[in-house]
């Protein structure tokens, strides 16, 4: 039923893809013309070749070697805008008339073409090269020959990445139509072979969602949004949206394939992928987190990520929630009371979280994997806390005792007994992951720091295994001159880098280094004072002297008193938190009803459905859906959700009173949505009873 609605509302015809509006006729490319084109390529007459292939009067499948020659020429930055436009016109015409799902031979054709023409390492390698160019301005698999045209090359790489997204998105749409049209069920017992499958599931094992490639894709998505939030760069915004679209397409494909193979794979999206995403974006501010979730194009992925964040927030507030998988029943009877409870807390002061020792909370496997990735060593993961603190938008705390303990343990190692040997090698790290920059800042070696900063490949924001940057260490150890040199020589230094919610300013003021705090505020501005650590503390909370607090505040807000500052920040914080909670709940509720099409149910008598093992024919909104055998779990799942949806009007009044009491005008959009859904439910029930 979901698929029928999906096809009706969201399926996009392949001929509507960019560049495919021209009517063309398929003809065979003669051997003579092919020899002429090959000769032109050998003579580097690429403009003539692309003009001939892009002619609208005729069409034929270009040989892969010919496309690779043109692609290599374009990737090297030796083309202009017209050449690129003609090249991508050819690709979209090819996608329109001969898509990869047309035949196994066409799938092999696309897999052979979609790889770097120089390295020839497969589709994933090509995607990796394009993303590294767009995100990091770095070459991945081959050197860039024309350095002065890097910006133009990045544009070409972004457009090629967009073509890849359009291709895999079209594959998912074709897969949806295939299921909707009721293909032979025996042919749907294996995951369909697609470019998307061959890109993100490189091995033979396809039963695992969270593969290495998808893990890397998630990291790219989170990094792209961090870069997007730092600047208003249109290019970075487009890249972030493309990567999020690809990730959403991967999730859609995984869910569709699971239904086709009669497997319920929804829990894997919720438990593995969404939890990892929620942990990875833990350092986003409240507004950034809300913008990120709302920008996810896939309703499925958006819903599961919203739930993962909502669930982590509830755990941090010690709010009891149901352990069942996501369902409408859970949203209404577990998450909705949690929303009211947090609204009650948010009307008062910030709820302080009691300090807990590391290991006191259970650690999900996905989170432990993240800590292992960040730490590279299992003992490093044990030093980190087990759950994120999303309510304060920071990483969990690494207490001073743990930090001191780690330093004592490492001081007894062989590496630390010979520190000068480490500093001889700029790129080497010790067991804690500290580089020569870290060590220079810890020991206040100013001359050594100045010597290292201009060194090729220097990254002032490099992190050790625990996540600390050199600036963190300089602030923590009171290396005032090192901090001054970093701020003056490294404009790209990240003053908001966080570990356990601890920024460099937190580190400086919590250790009594007021002068360092002044330097940071002079360079970073008022935003530094509004950051909260795991315990909800602002940097000024670590300063006991009121005059010193005012002195620090005067650097960025000379017209404001400390009391007024705290009142304003607390008010803004609570308002943003309430807005985030409402947004997360809204995304869960509306997306769930949308993907299950609960507002427009089938007129089939559902009491009979629960006793059937198959649905040979289902009529939805006048459309006939030829369906293969639907197993009990899928029917029971749909019927159970629909029954809960039909009871929704009974809770509207109680919901309205509780939410209005604690959320005020912020809850009005949600209440209007609930009332509209209630009216829709009553109309649907009326039509069902008549039928």
C-alpha positions in Angstrom: 0.0 0.0 0.0 2.9 2.3 0.7 4.4 1.5 -2.6 1.2 2.3 -4.5 1.1 5.7 -2.8 4.7 6.3 -3.5 4.3 5.6 -7.1 1.3 7.9 -7.4 2.8 10.9 -5.5 6.6 10.7 -5.7 7.7 8.6 -8.7 9.5 10.8 -11.2 9.7 9.8 -14.9 13.2 9.1 -16.1 12.7 11.5 -19.1 12.3 14.3 -16.6 15.9 14.1 -15.5 18.0 17.1 -16.4 19.1 17.1 -20.0 16.7 14.4 -21.2 13.9 16.6 -22.6 15.1 16.3 -26.2 13.4 13.7 -28.4 16.1 11.4 -30.0 16.2 8.4 -32.2 18.4 5.3 -31.5 20.7 4.4 -34.4 23.7 2.2 -34.7 27.1 3.9 -34.6 28.9 2.7 -37.8 32.4 1.4 -37.7 33.6 4.1 -39.9 32.3 6.9 -37.6 33.7 5.1 -34.6 37.2 5.0 -36.2 37.0 8.7 -37.0 36.0 9.5 -33.4 38.9 7.4 -32.1 41.3 9.2 -34.4 40.0 12.6 -33.2 40.6 11.4 -29.6 44.1 10.4 -30.4 44.7 13.8 -31.9 43.2 15.5 -28.8 40.3 17.0 -30.8 38.0 16.4 -27.9 35.7 19.3 -28.8 34.9 17.8 -32.2 34.2 14.4 -30.6 31.8 15.8 -28.0 30.0 17.8 -30.6 29.4 14.8 -32.8 28.2 12.6 -29.9 25.9 15.3 -28.5 24.1 15.8 -31.8 20.4 15.6 -31.1 19.4 14.1 -34.4 20.9 10.7 -33.6 21.8 8.5 -30.7 23.8 5.4 -30.1 25.5 3.9 -27.0 29.0 5.4 -26.9 31.8 2.9 -26.3 33.1 3.0 -22.7 36.7 3.7 -23.9 35.4 6.8 -25.7 33.5 8.1 -22.7 36.6 7.5 -20.5 38.8 9.5 -22.8 36.4 12.4 -22.6 36.0 12.0 -18.9 39.7 12.0 -18.3 40.1 15.1 -20.4 37.4 16.8 -18.4 38.7 15.7 -15.0 42.1 17.1 -15.8 40.5 20.6 -16.0 41.2 21.1 -19.8 37.6 21.9 -20.7 35.2 24.8 -20.7 31.5 25.0 -19.6 30.2 24.2 -23.1 32.2 21.0 -23.2 31.0 19.9 -19.8 27.4 20.7 -20.6 27.6 18.5 -23.8 29.2 15.7 -21.9 26.5 15.5 -19.3 23.9 15.9 -21.9 25.2 12.7 -23.4 25.1 10.9 -20.1 21.5 11.9 -19.3 20.4 10.9 -22.8 22.1 7.5 -22.1 20.3 7.3 -18.8 16.9 8.1 -20.4 17.1 5.5 -23.3 19.4 2.8 -21.9 19.2 2.8 -18.1 21.2 0.2 -16.0 18.1 -1.7 -15.1 17.3 -2.3 -18.7 19.5 -5.4 -19.0 22.5 -7.1 -17.2 24.7 -5.9 -20.1 23.7 -2.3 -19.5 24.4 -2.7 -15.8 27.9 -3.9 -16.7 28.3 -1.0 -19.1 27.5 1.6 -16.3 29.8 -0.2 -13.8 32.6 -0.1 -16.3 32.1 3.5 -17.2 31.5 4.8 -13.6 35.1 4.6 -12.5 38.1 6.9 -12.6 39.5 6.5 -16.2 43.0 6.7 -14.8 42.9 4.4 -11.8 40.1 2.1 -12.9 39.3 1.0 -9.3 35.5 0.8 -9.5 32.5 3.0 -8.8 33.2 3.5 -5.2 36.7 4.9 -5.9 35.2 7.4 -8.4 32.7 8.6 -5.8 35.4 8.9 -3.2 37.5 10.9 -5.6 34.7 13.3 -6.4 33.7 13.8 -2.7 37.3 14.4 -1.6 37.6 17.0 -4.3 34.4 18.7 -3.3 34.8 18.5 0.4 38.5 18.7 1.0 39.9 20.2 -2.2 42.2 17.2 -2.4 43.2 14.9 -5.1 42.5 11.2 -4.2 43.5 8.8 -7.0 45.6 10.9 -9.4 47.4 14.3 -9.5 45.7 17.4 -10.7 47.7 18.7 -13.6 46.3 22.3 -13.8 46.3 23.7 -10.3 45.0 27.1 -11.3 41.7 25.5 -12.4 41.0 23.7 -9.2 37.7 25.7 -8.6 36.5 24.8 -12.1 37.4 21.2 -11.6 35.5 21.1 -8.3 32.4 22.3 -10.2 32.8 19.5 -12.7 33.2 17.0 -9.9 30.1 18.2 -8.2 28.0 17.9 -11.4 29.4 14.4 -12.0 28.5 13.5 -8.4 25.0 14.9 -9.1 24.7 12.5 -12.1 25.6 9.6 -9.9 22.9 10.6 -7.4 20.3 11.0 -10.2 21.3 7.5 -11.5 21.0 5.7 -8.2 17.8 7.6 -7.4 16.3 6.5 -10.7 17.3 2.9 -9.8 15.3 3.1 -6.6 12.3 4.6 -8.5 12.5 1.7 -11.0 12.7 -0.8 -8.2 9.6 0.8 -6.7 7.7 0.5 -10.0 8.9 -3.1 -10.3 7.4 -4.0 -7.0 4.3 -2.1 -7.7 3.7 -3.8 -11.0 3.9 -7.2 -9.3 6.9 -8.8 -10.8 7.3 -12.6 -10.5 7.9 -13.2 -6.7 10.5 -15.9 -7.4 12.6 -13.3 -9.1 12.5 -11.0 -6.1 14.1 -13.4 -3.6 17.6 -11.8 -4.0 18.6 -8.2 -3.7 18.4 -6.8 -7.3 21.7 -6.1 -8.9 22.2 -2.3 -9.4 24.9 0.3 -9.5 23.9 1.4 -6.0 24.3 -2.2 -4.7 27.7 -2.6 -6.4 28.9 0.7 -5.0 28.0 0.4 -1.3 28.0 -3.4 -0.9 31.3 -4.3 -2.5 31.4 -7.8 -1.0 29.1 -10.8 -1.4 27.5 -10.1 2.0 24.4 -8.0 1.5 22.6 -8.7 4.8 24.3 -5.9 6.7 23.2 -2.3 6.2 26.0 -0.5 7.9 28.9 -1.3 5.6 32.3 0.4 5.5 31.2 2.4 2.5 28.0 3.6 4.1 29.9 4.4 7.3 32.3 6.7 5.3 29.3 8.2 3.5 27.7 9.2 6.8 31.0 10.8 7.9 31.0 12.8 4.7 27.5 13.9 5.3 28.2 15.1 8.8 31.5 16.8 7.7 29.7 18.6 4.8 27.1 20.0 7.2 29.8 21.2 9.6 31.4 23.1 6.7 28.0 24.3 5.5 27.2 25.7 9.0 30.5 27.5 9.2 30.0 29.6 6.0 27.2 30.6 3.6 29.0 29.0 0.7 26.5 27.9 -2.0 28.9 25.2 -3.3 29.2 23.6 0.1 25.5 23.7 0.6 24.9 21.9 -2.7 27.5 19.2 -1.9 25.9 18.7 1.5 22.5 18.2 -0.1 23.9 15.8 -2.7 25.5 13.6 -0.1 22.4 13.6 2.1 20.4 12.7 -1.0 22.7 9.8 -1.8 22.5 8.5 1.8 18.7 8.8 1.8 18.6 6.8 -1.5 20.7 4.1 0.0 18.3 3.8 2.9 15.3 3.7 0.5 16.9 1.0 -1.5 17.7 -1.1 1.5 14.1 -0.9 2.8 12.6 -1.6 -0.6 14.9 -4.6 -1.2 14.0 -5.9 2.3 10.3 -5.8 1.4 10.9 -7.5 -1.9 12.8 -10.3 -0.2 10.2 -10.6 2.5 12.5 -9.3 5.3 11.8 -6.6 7.9 15.0 -4.6 7.9 13.5 -1.4 9.5 15.2 -2.1 12.8 18.6 -2.1 11.2 18.1 1.4 9.9 16.9 2.5 13.4 19.4 0.7 15.5 22.6 0.9 13.5 22.6 3.7 11.0 20.4 6.3 12.8 22.2 5.9 16.1 25.5 6.4 14.5 24.2 9.6 12.7 22.8 10.9 16.0 26.1 10.4 17.7 28.2 11.8 14.9 26.2 15.1 14.8 26.5 15.4 18.6 28.5 18.6 18.4 25.9 20.4 16.3 24.2 23.3 18.1 20.4 23.0 18.7 19.6 25.1 15.6 22.2 23.2 13.4 20.8 19.9 14.6 17.2 20.9 13.7 18.3 22.2 10.3 20.3 19.0 9.6 17.3 16.7 10.4 14.9 18.8 8.4 17.1 18.8 5.3 17.2 15.0 5.0 15.2 14.2 1.9 14.3 10.6 2.7 11.2 10.5 4.9 12.3 7.1 6.3 15.8 8.2 7.2 14.6 11.6 8.6 12.1 9.7 10.8 14.6 7.3 12.2 17.3 9.9 12.8 14.7 12.1 14.6 13.8 9.1 16.8 17.4 8.4 17.6 18.0 11.9 18.7 14.7 12.0 20.6 15.5 8.8 22.3 19.0 9.9 23.4 17.5 13.1 24.8 15.1 11.1 26.8 17.8 8.8 28.2 19.8 11.9 29.2 16.8 13.2 31.1 16.2 9.8 32.8 12.8 9.7 31.0 11.4 6.2 30.7 10.5 5.2 27.2 9.3 2.0 25.6 11.9 -0.3 24.2 9.7 -1.5 21.3 10.6 -0.6 17.7 9.3 2.6 16.3 5.5 2.5 15.8 2.6 4.9 15.9 1.6 3.3 19.2 5.1 4.1 20.6 5.0 7.7 19.3 1.6 8.4 20.9 1.8 6.4 24.1 5.6 6.7 24.9 7.1 9.7 23.1 4.2 12.0 23.5 4.2 11.7 27.4 7.9 12.2 27.3 7.4 15.4 25.3 5.0 16.7 28.0 7.5 15.7 30.7 10.4 17.5 29.1 8.1 20.5 28.5 7.5 20.7 32.2 11.2 20.6 32.9 12.0 23.2 30.3 9.7 25.8 31.9 12.1 25.9 34.9 15.8 26.0 35.3 18.2 23.8 33.4 18.1 20.3 34.8 21.5 19.4 36.0 22.7 16.0 35.1 24.4 14.1 37.9 27.9 13.2 37.2 28.3 9.5 36.5 31.5 7.5 36.1 32.5 6.2 32.8 30.9 2.8 32.0 27.9 3.4 34.2 25.6 3.6 31.2 25.2 0.8 28.7 27.1 1.4 25.5 25.3 0.6 22.2 27.4 -1.3 19.7 27.1 1.5 17.1 28.4 4.0 19.6 31.2 1.8 20.7 32.1 1.5 17.0 32.2 5.2 16.7 34.5 5.5 19.7 36.7 2.8 18.3 37.0 4.7 15.0 37.9 7.9 16.8 40.3 6.2 19.2 41.8 3.6 17.0 42.5 1.5 20.1 40.2 -0.3 22.3 41.7 1.1 25.5 41.0 4.6 24.1 37.3 3.8 23.7 37.2 2.7 27.4 38.4 6.1 28.5 35.4 7.8 26.7 31.9 8.0 28.1 29.3 5.7 26.7 26.4 7.9 25.7 26.2 11.4 24.0 24.7 14.4 25.7 22.6 15.8 22.9 20.6 18.1 25.1 23.6 20.4 25.5 24.7 19.7 21.9 28.1 18.4 23.1 30.1 15.2 23.5 30.0 13.4 26.8 32.5 14.5 29.5 36.0 13.1 29.9 36.5 14.0 33.6 39.7 15.5 34.8 40.5 12.4 36.8 40.3 10.3 33.6 42.4 12.8 31.7 45.1 12.8 34.4 44.9 9.0 34.6 45.5 8.7 30.9 48.5 11.1 31.1 50.0 9.1 33.9 49.6 5.8 32.1 51.1 7.1 28.9 54.0 8.8 30.8 55.1 5.3 31.8 55.3 4.0 28.3 58.4 3.6 26.2 57.2 6.4 23.8 56.9 9.0 26.5 60.3 8.2 28.0 61.8 9.4 24.7 59.7 12.4 23.7 62.4 14.0 21.6 62.4 11.0 19.3 58.7 11.6 18.6 59.2 15.3 17.9 61.8 14.3 15.3 59.0 13.0 13.2 56.3 15.5 12.5 53.6 13.1 11.3 54.1 10.4 14.0 51.9 10.2 17.1 52.3 8.6 20.5 49.9 6.1 22.1 47.5 8.9 22.9 47.5 10.1 19.3 49.3 13.3 20.2 51.3 14.9 17.4 54.3 17.2 17.6 51.9 20.1 17.8 50.2 18.7 20.8 53.4 18.1 22.6 54.7 21.6 21.9 51.5 23.1 23.3 51.5 20.9 26.4 55.1 21.7 27.2 54.8 25.4 26.2 57.6 25.0 23.6 56.9 28.2 21.7 59.9 28.1 19.4 59.1 24.5 18.4 55.5 25.5 17.7 56.5 28.4 15.5 58.8 26.0 13.6 56.0 23.4 13.1 53.2 25.7 12.0 54.5 26.5 8.5 55.4 22.9 7.9 53.7 21.5 4.8 50.6 19.5 5.7 50.2 21.1 9.1 46.7 20.8 10.5 46.2 23.0 13.5 42.9 21.3 14.2 44.3 17.8 14.4 42.9 15.7 17.2 44.4 13.0 19.4 42.6 9.8 20.1 40.4 11.5 22.8 39.5 14.4 20.5 41.7 17.1 22.0 43.3 19.6 19.6 46.7 21.4 20.1 44.7 24.6 21.1 42.8 22.5 23.7 46.1 21.4 25.2 47.6 24.9 25.2 44.5 26.3 27.0 44.5 23.4 29.5 48.1 23.7 30.4 48.2 27.5 30.5 50.6 27.9 27.5 49.6 31.6 26.9 52.2 32.4 24.3 51.4 29.3 22.4 47.7 30.3 22.3 48.7 33.8 21.1 50.9 32.4 18.3 48.2 29.9 17.2 45.6 32.7 17.0 47.8 35.0 15.1 49.3 32.5 12.7 46.4 30.2 12.1 43.1 31.9 11.1 41.6 28.5 10.3 41.9 27.3 13.9 38.6 26.0 15.3 37.7 27.8 18.5 34.5 25.8 18.9 36.1 22.4 18.7 34.5 20.3 21.5 35.3 17.2 23.5 32.8 16.3 26.1 31.3 19.7 25.3 34.5 21.3 26.5 35.7 24.1 24.2 39.1 25.6 24.4 37.5 28.5 26.4 36.0 26.0 28.9 39.5 24.4 29.2 41.2 27.7 29.9 38.7 29.1 32.4 38.2 25.8 34.3 41.9 25.8 34.9 42.1 29.4 35.9 43.9 30.8 32.8 41.9 34.0 32.5 44.4 35.7 30.2 44.0 32.9 27.7 40.3 33.3 28.0 40.6 37.0 27.1 42.7 36.1 24.0 40.1 33.6 22.8 37.2 36.0 23.3 39.0 38.7 21.4 39.4 36.4 18.4 36.2 34.3 18.7 33.6 36.8 19.8 30.4 36.3 21.9 29.5 32.8 20.4 32.2 31.3 22.6 30.4 32.3 25.8 27.2 30.6 24.8 28.6 27.0 24.5 27.6 24.5 27.1 29.5 21.4 28.2 28.0 18.1 29.2 26.9 19.4 32.6 25.2 22.4 31.1 27.8 24.8 32.2 28.8 27.9 30.3 32.5 29.0 30.2 31.7 31.8 32.7 30.4 29.2 35.2 33.9 28.1 35.9 34.9 31.6 37.0 34.1 32.2 40.7 35.0 35.9 40.9 32.1 38.2 39.7 34.4 41.0 38.7 36.5 38.7 36.6 33.3 37.4 34.9 32.3 40.9 34.1 35.7 41.7 32.8 35.5 38.7 30.4 32.0 39.6 29.4 32.9 43.2 28.7 35.2 42.0 25.9 32.2 40.9 23.8 29.2 42.5 25.5 30.4 45.7 27.2 26.8 46.9 27.6 25.5 43.9 29.5 25.8 42.8 33.1 26.6 39.2 34.1 23.0 38.8 35.5 21.4 40.0 32.3 23.7 37.8 30.2 22.7 34.7 32.1 19.0 35.5 31.9 19.1 36.1 28.2 21.2 32.9 27.5 18.9 30.8 29.6 15.8 32.0 28.0 17.2 31.5 24.5 18.5 28.0 25.4 15.1 26.8 26.8 13.3 28.2 23.7 15.6 26.4 21.3 15.4 23.2 23.3 11.6 23.2 23.2 11.6 23.9 19.5 14.0 21.0 18.9 11.9 18.6 20.9 8.7 19.6 19.0 10.5 19.4 15.7 11.7 15.8 16.4 8.3 14.7 17.6 6.7 16.3 14.5 9.1 14.5 12.1 8.4 11.2 13.8 4.6 11.5 13.8 4.1 13.0 10.3 6.7 10.9 8.5 5.4 7.7 10.1 1.8 8.5 8.9 3.1 9.4 5.5 5.3 6.4 4.8 2.6 4.0 5.9 -0.1 6.1 4.1 -2.4 6.0 7.1 -4.3 9.1 6.1 -5.6 7.4 2.9 -6.1 3.7 3.8 -7.3 1.1 1.4 -11.0 0.4 1.4 -10.3 -3.3 1.9 -12.1 -4.7 5.0 -9.1 -5.0 7.4 -10.8 -7.5 9.7 -10.6 -9.9 6.8 -7.0 -8.9 6.0 -5.7 -10.1 9.3 -6.9 -13.6 8.5 -5.4 -13.8 5.1 -2.0 -15.0 4.1 -1.9 -13.2 0.8 -3.5 -10.2 -1.0 -3.9 -11.2 -4.7 -5.4 -7.8 -5.6 -5.6 -4.6 -3.6 -7.4 -1.5 -4.8 -6.0 1.8 -3.5 -7.6 5.1 -4.4 -9.0 3.6 -7.6 -5.6 2.1 -8.6 -5.1 -1.7 -8.9 -2.0 -3.1 -7.3 -1.0 -6.5 -8.5 0.7 -7.8 -5.4 2.7 -10.9 -4.7 2.0 -12.8 -1.5 2.2 -10.5 1.5 3.2 -12.3 4.6 1.6 -12.0 8.0 4.1 -9.7 9.5 3.6 -7.0 6.9 -0.2 -7.2 7.0 -0.2 -7.2 10.8 2.2 -4.3 10.9 0.0 -2.2 8.7 -3.3 -3.1 10.3 -1.9 -2.4 13.8 -0.7 1.0 12.8 -4.0 1.9 11.1 -6.0 0.9 14.2 -3.8 3.2 16.4 -4.2 6.0 13.8 -8.0 5.7 13.9 -8.0 6.1 17.7 -5.9 9.3 17.5 -9.0 11.7 17.8 -9.6 10.3 21.3 -6.3 11.8 22.5 -6.4 15.2 20.8 -8.1 17.1 23.6 -5.7 15.7 26.3 -2.7 16.2 24.1 -3.7 19.9 23.4 -4.1 20.8 27.1 -0.8 19.3 28.2 1.3 20.7 25.4 -0.2 24.2 25.6 0.5 24.3 29.3 4.3 23.7 28.8 5.1 24.8 25.3 2.9 27.8 24.8 2.6 29.2 21.2 5.4 27.0 20.0 3.1 24.0 20.0 0.4 25.6 17.9 1.6 24.2 14.5 1.8 20.7 15.9 -1.7 20.9 17.4 -3.0 22.1 14.1 -1.4 19.2 12.4 -2.9 16.7 14.9 -6.4 18.2 14.5 -6.1 17.9 10.7 -5.0 14.3 11.1 -7.9 13.6 13.4 -10.4 15.0 10.8 -8.7 12.9 8.1 -9.1 9.8 10.3 -12.8 10.4 10.9 -13.4 10.8 7.1 -11.4 7.7 6.3 -13.3 5.7 8.9 -16.6 7.0 7.5 -15.6 5.8 4.0 -14.5 2.5 5.2 -17.7 1.9 7.1 -19.7 2.7 4.0 -17.7 0.3 1.9 
